[in-house]
Amino acid sequence: VKVGDSVEVVRFFHCYKRGVDRVFVDHPMFLEKVWGKTGSKIYGPKAGQDYLDNELRFSLLCQAALEAPRVLNLNCSKYFSGSYGEDVLFIANDWHTAPIPCYLKSMYQSRGIYVHAK
């Protein structure tokens, strides 16, 4: 995933629960904010104040979320196996995932990718 001036490698974790594939994005930028280094404050050091790398971290999260259905082979259901491809639904339910619809339209749909994704 291209973030700022660098390309970052992410890992995905997956589970299939109650008929839903759930995919989690892993990268050291996320973990350094919760494993004791910041007192488990992932958005900012105090209310109303952001960490300086929030734009990079959440851009990475959103871009990785958009790539996951295209690259992961999910084989947990007897009804489905393989990558989801482009007919998917993205849920962007908070400010840190708000760029997903913007990225979806500008980076993917403008190039004919995820045309039917919502």
C-alpha positions as CSV (number, residue, x, y, z in Angstrom):
1,V,0.0,0.0,0.0
2,K,1.4,3.4,-0.9
3,V,1.3,5.8,2.0
4,G,3.0,9.1,1.8
5,D,6.4,8.6,0.1
6,S,6.7,4.9,1.0
7,V,5.2,1.6,0.2
8,E,4.1,-0.4,3.2
9,V,3.4,-4.1,3.5
10,V,0.4,-5.1,5.5
11,R,-0.8,-8.4,6.8
12,F,-4.4,-9.6,7.0
13,F,-6.1,-11.8,9.6
14,H,-9.3,-13.5,8.8
15,C,-12.1,-15.3,10.6
16,Y,-15.5,-16.5,9.5
17,K,-18.2,-16.1,12.1
18,R,-21.9,-16.3,11.9
19,G,-21.8,-16.4,8.1
20,V,-19.6,-13.3,7.7
21,D,-16.0,-13.0,6.6
22,R,-14.2,-10.6,8.9
23,V,-10.8,-9.3,7.8
24,F,-8.4,-7.4,10.1
25,V,-5.5,-5.3,8.8
26,D,-2.2,-5.6,10.7
27,H,0.8,-3.2,10.5
28,P,3.3,-2.0,13.1
29,M,2.0,1.6,12.7
30,F,-1.2,0.4,14.4
31,L,0.3,-1.7,17.1
32,E,2.8,0.9,18.4
33,K,-0.1,3.1,19.5
34,V,-1.7,0.4,21.7
35,W,1.0,-1.8,23.1
36,G,1.8,0.4,26.1
37,K,3.8,3.0,24.2
38,T,0.9,5.5,24.2
39,G,-1.2,4.2,27.1
40,S,-3.6,2.5,24.7
41,K,-4.7,5.8,23.2
42,I,-5.0,5.1,19.5
43,Y,-6.3,8.5,18.1
44,G,-4.3,11.1,20.1
45,P,-2.5,11.7,23.4
46,K,-5.6,13.4,24.8
47,A,-9.1,14.3,23.8
48,G,-9.2,16.8,20.9
49,Q,-5.5,16.3,20.0
50,D,-4.4,13.9,17.2
51,Y,-1.1,12.0,16.7
52,L,1.0,13.5,13.9
53,D,0.8,10.2,12.0
54,N,-3.0,9.7,12.1
55,E,-3.3,10.6,8.4
56,L,-0.8,8.0,7.4
57,R,-2.1,5.3,9.7
58,F,-5.7,5.7,8.7
59,S,-4.9,6.1,5.0
60,L,-3.0,2.8,5.2
61,L,-6.0,1.2,7.0
62,C,-8.5,2.4,4.3
63,Q,-6.3,1.5,1.3
64,A,-5.6,-2.0,2.8
65,A,-9.3,-2.5,3.4
66,L,-10.0,-1.7,-0.3
67,E,-7.3,-4.2,-1.5
68,A,-8.4,-7.1,0.8
69,P,-11.4,-8.3,-1.3
70,R,-9.3,-8.3,-4.4
71,V,-6.3,-10.3,-3.0
72,L,-7.5,-12.6,-0.3
73,N,-8.7,-16.1,-0.9
74,L,-11.3,-16.8,1.7
75,N,-12.3,-20.4,1.9
76,C,-14.3,-20.7,5.1
77,S,-17.8,-21.2,3.7
78,K,-19.2,-24.2,2.0
79,Y,-21.0,-21.7,-0.3
80,F,-18.0,-19.6,-1.4
81,S,-14.3,-19.9,-1.9
82,G,-11.7,-17.6,-3.5
83,S,-11.4,-13.9,-3.6
84,Y,-14.5,-11.8,-3.4
85,G,-13.5,-9.7,-6.4
86,E,-15.4,-6.5,-6.9
87,D,-19.0,-7.1,-5.9
88,V,-18.6,-6.1,-2.2
89,L,-19.9,-3.7,0.4
90,F,-17.5,-1.5,2.4
91,I,-18.6,-0.2,5.8
92,A,-17.0,3.1,6.7
93,N,-18.6,3.9,10.1
94,D,-16.2,6.3,11.7
95,W,-13.9,9.2,10.9
96,H,-10.8,7.0,10.5
97,T,-12.5,5.0,7.8
98,A,-14.2,8.0,6.1
99,P,-11.6,8.1,3.2
100,I,-12.8,4.7,2.0
101,P,-15.7,6.0,-0.2
102,C,-13.4,8.8,-1.5
103,Y,-10.7,6.3,-2.4
104,L,-13.3,3.9,-3.8
105,K,-14.5,6.5,-6.2
106,S,-11.3,8.2,-7.1
107,M,-8.7,5.4,-7.1
108,Y,-10.8,2.4,-8.2
109,Q,-14.2,3.2,-9.8
110,S,-12.5,5.9,-12.0
111,R,-10.4,3.1,-13.4
112,G,-13.3,0.6,-13.9
113,I,-12.5,-1.3,-10.7
114,Y,-15.2,-2.0,-8.0
115,V,-17.8,-0.5,-10.3
116,H,-20.7,-2.2,-8.4
117,A,-19.2,-2.0,-5.0
118,K,-21.0,0.1,-2.4
